[in-house]
Amino acid sequence: METELLDLLLLSFSKQALVKAMLSKPGDKRELKTVITPRAIGGKLLLQAETFLADNKAVHENIDPENNSRLAARIGAHGQINLITSAGECELRRSKAGKVTLIGGEKLRRALAGEVLPRIPVAKNDRQKARILSGSEPFLRLLGVSNENGRVFDKKQAKFRQINRFLELIRDCLPYLPKEGALRICDLCCGKSYLSFAAYHYFANVLGRTVRMTGVDLKPDVMEFCADAAKKLGFTGLEFRFGDVAAYDAGEHVHLVLSLHACDIATDLVLSRAVAFGADVILSTPCCHHELNHALDCPALGFLSQYSMLRQKFCDAATDALRLKYLEACGYTTCALELIDPEETPKNILLRGVRRKDFDPSGAEAKALWQAYESAKTFLVGGGNVQKALSQKS
């Protein structure tokens, strides 16, 4: 079975149909998993094995596809391998007793025998990724993301990718923000404020805009640290305030509201305040979702809610859907986007709202949208009080 899986891996690689091979349940407890993908390195097609370790590091090995023994050793050292190709998938499982089963192998072989297969573009390692941040930015060094040489620390690689991705999503929203004049930005429930510093740097230093930005959080020591960091960096338009987001008054129209991983109903408070500010753009990545899980009262969903894991996954999605329906009822065009690879963190959904200039909050459309939001909430919780923060129009 292992030999057959290896043959399928090499066959899909030779036909440029290999997406990746996921090797999990390793025998070596120092490892978490290994991902094998095709890579073009120095003009040659190789297989790159990226092994994620228990100490949050990752190591890479480039393997010549002709080195069957090295690939076979990796396959033999794992209890489960999922081979994913453009023609289909198969899975190898190894029981505790050592029995090996290959599921979908013959079907995948027949599919790979086809004359025309969707080709998977091969990534290149000898080309630097085009990112907004390089790692050498002073604020990243000050916040402990990179060292004095601009190298991102291994334990901060995921955070670095997350910040860059968020900045890309901010960049996508530039058409909805004023082209001239000062930009008013709020980062609510900002925490250690990686995003606050990154967004300020992007607008002020990369785009050359005048920015008035405020980060708000309930942790006074963290806000003091961030204020001191902003002063050291010369970020004169960036301030931090200790206080309750629900009570924060921006005092003027806000163009952009950001929030990264506000916990549970704190995300609802962020959205409520953003609507109250009349924010042109809202970008919010929720964190944990507990409120609906506690309040879910829907007999029609009993077949699903009786399973705790599925109940939580459903409540996660339903809570974010309710949040988007709320924003629509308040005059926003909405969508849910993927922040980063879900393999890195399950907290990878970003909610985006762009304020509609033509929206009449007292019109028939607004009433219908609000009714749709209330109906969805009633369906899920009956007479419950889930998302109390959003139960009244701001």
Summary of the structure (lengths in Angstrom):
residues: 394
radius of gyration: 24.5
end to end distance: 61.2
largest distance: 70.2
contacts: 1210
relative contact order: 0.08
helix: 39%
strand: 26%
